[in-house]
Amino acid sequence: MKVRSIIRQLVSRPAPGELEPSYKELDSRLIKSTRYDLGAQRLYIRFLDGREMVYCRVTPYAYNAFLNADSFSDHFFAFIHMRYLNYPVM
């Protein structure tokens, strides 16, 4: 029984009536929008070309620094792009 509940937690999906987490629109030459999952410490970034990437183990401090950067694109390349494990959202 306990194994089943753990598996359900790992593969749980939002209920049909739940909304998708909201994205923050950014004024950037590269990035369209972003959202941050505090519990999982994952940063989701949607690019203007349509790609969406997830960056893992991003601390709240790093996310806050990204949101307060003078240039989102420059900050992304300097502090996020090659520093965090990432994968595309399917």
C-alpha positions as CSV (number, residue, x, y, z in Angstrom):
1,M,0.0,0.0,0.0
2,K,2.7,2.5,0.9
3,V,4.6,1.9,-2.4
4,R,1.4,2.7,-4.3
5,S,0.9,6.0,-2.6
6,I,4.5,7.0,-3.2
7,I,4.1,6.2,-6.9
8,R,0.9,8.2,-7.1
9,Q,2.7,11.2,-5.6
10,L,5.5,10.9,-8.2
11,V,3.2,10.6,-11.2
12,S,0.4,12.7,-10.0
13,R,-1.2,15.1,-12.5
14,P,-3.4,18.1,-11.9
15,A,-7.1,17.5,-11.7
16,P,-9.0,18.3,-14.9
17,G,-10.3,21.5,-13.3
18,E,-7.0,22.8,-12.1
19,L,-5.2,25.6,-14.0
20,E,-1.7,25.3,-15.4
21,P,0.8,27.2,-13.2
22,S,1.1,30.8,-14.3
23,Y,4.1,32.0,-16.2
24,K,5.6,35.5,-15.8
25,E,6.0,37.3,-19.1
26,L,9.4,38.8,-19.6
27,D,10.6,41.7,-21.9
28,S,13.5,39.9,-23.4
29,R,15.1,39.4,-26.8
30,L,15.4,35.6,-26.1
31,I,12.9,34.6,-23.3
32,K,9.2,34.8,-23.6
33,S,8.2,33.8,-20.0
34,T,9.2,31.9,-16.9
35,R,7.9,30.2,-13.9
36,Y,9.5,28.7,-10.8
37,D,8.5,25.6,-8.8
38,L,9.7,26.3,-5.3
39,G,9.1,22.8,-3.9
40,A,11.0,21.1,-6.7
41,Q,13.5,24.0,-7.2
42,R,12.9,23.9,-11.0
43,L,13.0,26.9,-13.3
44,Y,10.8,26.7,-16.4
45,I,11.8,29.0,-19.3
46,R,9.8,29.5,-22.5
47,F,11.8,30.9,-25.3
48,L,10.6,33.1,-28.1
49,D,11.3,30.3,-30.7
50,G,8.8,28.1,-29.0
51,R,11.1,25.8,-27.0
52,E,10.5,25.3,-23.3
53,M,13.3,24.1,-20.9
54,V,13.4,23.0,-17.3
55,Y,16.5,23.9,-15.2
56,C,16.9,21.7,-12.1
57,R,18.1,22.5,-8.6
58,V,17.8,26.3,-9.1
59,T,17.7,28.0,-5.7
60,P,15.1,30.6,-4.9
61,Y,18.0,33.1,-4.6
62,A,19.1,32.3,-8.1
63,Y,15.6,32.7,-9.5
64,N,15.2,36.0,-7.7
65,A,18.5,37.2,-9.1
66,F,17.3,36.2,-12.6
67,L,14.0,38.2,-12.2
68,N,15.9,41.3,-10.9
69,A,18.6,41.2,-13.6
70,D,19.0,44.3,-15.9
71,S,19.0,41.9,-18.9
72,F,17.2,38.5,-18.6
73,S,19.1,37.2,-21.7
74,D,22.5,38.2,-20.4
75,H,21.8,36.8,-16.9
76,F,20.5,33.6,-18.4
77,F,23.7,33.0,-20.4
78,A,26.0,34.1,-17.6
79,F,24.4,32.3,-14.6
80,I,21.8,29.7,-15.7
81,H,22.4,28.2,-19.2
82,M,25.4,26.0,-18.5
83,R,25.3,25.8,-14.7
84,Y,22.1,23.8,-14.2
85,L,21.1,20.4,-15.4
86,N,18.3,21.0,-17.9
87,Y,16.0,19.2,-20.3
88,P,13.3,20.1,-22.8
89,V,9.6,20.0,-21.8
90,M,7.8,17.5,-23.9
